[in-house]
Each structure stands twice: as structure tokens, then as C-alpha cells.
Amino acid sequence: MGLTMTTVLYDGNCALCRQSRRLIAALDWCERIEFLDIHDWAATQARYPALDFETAMGQMHADPGDGRLLGGFEGARRLLHDLPLVWPLWLIFHLPGMNRLGEQVYRFVARRRYQINRLLGAQTCAQTCHTPER
């Protein structure tokens, strides 16, 4: 029986997200993570028909292999489980209070990722790149 793959849905128009993807891929020694750019909407909808674009743009999602989509901090934390080198961080993210704190920090960064890209000098797609206001 093969290992279950985790699928990560990410914003391929976001430099911060693309850099995170490269880092995760480098740490994925067991090759258990695959990536799906949400801007390939036909492929995204074919696999996750209940997901709408606005929700997908709001945060990263991880499918741990059973079709469930875990979003935001919960998805990021689940992703760490598949990366042996960062298991200590995965454990820290399960300490009491981390759900609330982690979700707040995650939402702060996710909502402002295009502004962060611009501050870091990364090119952005000015007219089409936006995140939902939540």
C-alpha cells in the first residue's frame, strides 16, 4: 500500500505562496505532498467541485488524502505533519491556545499577502490579485 498524498491548494499568483511552495517541496523528503495552483481553476474544480474561487483565494487549503479540505492554520498545521524535519513545529502548533493564535496570525498574513509581496519587491498582478475581505 502506498503513502497517502496530501494535496495543497495554493495561490500561484502570490510570490510569498510560491516561495512557501518551494520550501515545502524541498522539505518533502518522502514525496507525500502535491501542489495545485488554484488559478488552474478547471483542474481545481474537477477535484474539488464544492470549493468556490472566493473561498479558495481566502486561504491555503490542504487535502490530507481523504477529500476533506482543511483551510488556513489547520491546513498549514496538517501540512507540517508530512514534513519530518519540522515535526517539532507541528508539535508546538498543538499546544493549548495555538488554534486561536495560529488562526489569527494566519488570517492576518493571508489577507495581506499581496501587500507583503509588494513590500518585498515582488511583482504582483495589480488588477486581478486580491484577497476576500473577511
C-alpha positions, 0 to 999 in steps of 0.5 A: 500500500502506498503513502497517502498524498496530501494535496495543497491548494495554493495561490500561484499568483502570490510570490510569498505562496510560491516561495512557501511552495518551494520550501515545502517541496524541498522539505518533502523528503518522502514525496507525500505532498502535491501542489495545485495552483488554484488559478488552474481553476478547471483542474481545481474544480474537477477535484474539488467541485464544492470549493468556490474561487472566493473561498479558495483565494481566502486561504491555503487549503490542504487535502490530507488524502481523504477529500476533506479540505482543511483551510488556513492554520489547520491546513498549514498545521496538517501540512507540517505533519508530512514534513519530518524535519519540522515535526517539532513545529507541528508539535508546538502548533498543538499546544493549548491556545495555538488554534486561536493564535495560529488562526489569527496570525494566519488570517492576518498574513493571508489577507495581506499577502499581496501587500507583503509581496509588494513590500518585498519587491515582488511583482504582483498582478495589480488588477486581478490579485486580491484577497476576500475581505473577511 
